[in-house]
Amino acid sequence: MTLIKTNIFPEIETQIAAFGFEDISVERKIILQPLIDFIQTKVAHQQEIRLNLICTHNSRRSHLAQVWAQTAAAHFNVKNVFCYSGGTEATALFPMVAQTLVQSGFKIKAITAGNNPIYTIKYGENEPPIIGFSKTYDDDFNPKNEFAAIMTCSQADGGCPFIAGAEKRIPITFEDPKAFDNTPQQAEKYQERSLQIATELFYVFSQIKL
């Protein structure tokens, strides 16, 4: 059977082409391996793959990870992947995260206003948009069971030793770009973190045997 490749926006494809998996340390690859194993097992059994990317405020790292994981699945033709994100509390998707993703080629539109806007985030013309807004990890928008809980920050990882309904709990933590908010390095550091998250998640999906 011929796989039909997802048409990802060219600007994102250009970014993807620059990812260097050789820059991922051995230590980080060991940390990423449980996620590879989880996805591979689901693929082997032709089961749906649900990933809930979790951070404290569901405002920065968890959203970047959700968007890049969904895009990586599409890029590598790993089917039936559904990526979500959540926090231990709800705040709002930080605007710099949206700006950073736009710089990488994503098409983003705010479809509601207010303190916690809802965004549609598209990585391809004919692909369903990712819905981005801040919510708790157990919000009704997210799956209740049969998912992997990916802990993207050490605070959430330490504060939530148990995630109800999760088949597997996998800590893959990243440094918080929030430390550079309102500094001259802000845009650079958000882009740096986004590309680290993207590179590592693309590495994960590159290892999946279909």
Secondary structure, 3 states (H helix, E strand, C coil): CCCCCCCCCHHHHHHHHCCCHHHCCHHHHHHHHHHHHHHHHHHHCCCCEEEEEEECCCCCHHHHHHHHHHHHHHHCCCCCEEEEEEECCCCCCCHHHHHHHHHCCCEEEECCCCCCCCEEEECCCCCCCEEECCCECCCCCCCCCCEEEEECCHHHHHHCCCCCCEEEEEECCCCCHHHHCCCCCHHHHHHHHHHHHHHHHHHHHHCCCC
